[in-house]
Amino acid sequence: MKSCWLLLLCLLYMLPVSAQRTEQRSGTLFQAGVASAFIGGLYDACYSYKELRRHGDFGLGAPDKLDGELVILDGKFYETRSSGKTFPAADTGSTSLAFINFFHADKKIVLPQAMSRTVLYRYLDSLLENPNGIYAIRIQGSFDTVRTRAFPPPEHPYRPLAGMLDQQHFFSFKHISGNLVGYRLPLYLEALSIHGYHFHFLSADKQSGGHIIDFIARGATVFIDELENYSLALPGSAEFRQFDFGKDRKEELKSVETGHNTNK
């Protein structure tokens, strides 16, 4: 009888590890928060970094209260503040919007030449055969130029993100090595997520980062992981329950992604 109880305890103890391994094998993109709500001004955290770690070792997002930019690489979390300072994130941190997965590259491609952001995205489109697929993408190597940005934490009452573009802080780098960490997400996730390409940067020395605005890649290698599943954790706040999802925020999202007002 004693041995049976010991076996049962061992099985119960192993369940979380087994579930995590299943998620790794299945190739799941886990998302905390809803992009359109975040764009609309819901910047308060909905998910802790501690919990987020259970779902992956690669990803990006926004820290609590929009205080900079978040990137996750090789299982480590980094934040880039609006001051430009990049540092390892505290385990006690949390996020208002994040995307994460266990990264296992299906393809590896060495870029044949130097490519700007626009040219590289077109090149990636020729490689990513499934237009409705979910792709995690790591671009590692040297960059002639990189331009990133980060937002400072907003004051109450929170304004939609497109209304805070004048508060962005931009950072420019030349002849720098590092990683672009990001995704290409399909159109059918547009209401929940960020359609198309979305990358954050982390320098090789882990001293620089931010949301990608522009770059020229040279001598870089692309690692591609096509994911099979998608999982979403909804915020539990009263603000989220009362949020108006009826407004079309496509143009706002474009402005936020590119760093300038696309209506002008």
Number of C-alpha atoms within 10 A of each C-alpha: 6 6 8 9 10 11 12 11 11 11 12 10 11 11 11 12 11 12 12 15 13 12 19 18 13 14 22 22 27 22 25 22 27 22 22 24 23 19 20 22 20 27 25 19 20 20 23 17 17 13 11 19 18 17 21 24 18 25 30 29 25 25 29 22 20 26 19 27 27 30 30 26 19 11 13 14 21 23 30 30 24 22 14 19 14 21 15 15 18 12 13 8 15 22 25 24 30 25 25 26 27 27 25 16 14 10 13 13 13 14 17 10 11 15 19 18 15 12 12 17 15 11 13 17 13 10 12 16 9 12 12 13 16 23 23 29 25 26 22 23 20 22 23 17 17 26 18 24 26 27 25 17 17 16 8 6 7 16 15 18 21 22 16 14 15 11 14 17 18 18 19 14 16 13 12 17 21 20 24 25 23 26 26 23 20 18 14 10 15 14 16 14 22 21 19 15 16 19 25 25 30 26 21 15 9 17 15 23 34 33 31 25 22 18 22 19 26 21 16 22 18 18 18 22 20 22 20 13 13 14 12 14 13 15 20 11 13 8 13 17 10 8 14 11 12 6 8 10 18 15 13 20 21 17 18 20 18 14 22 16 17 13 8 4
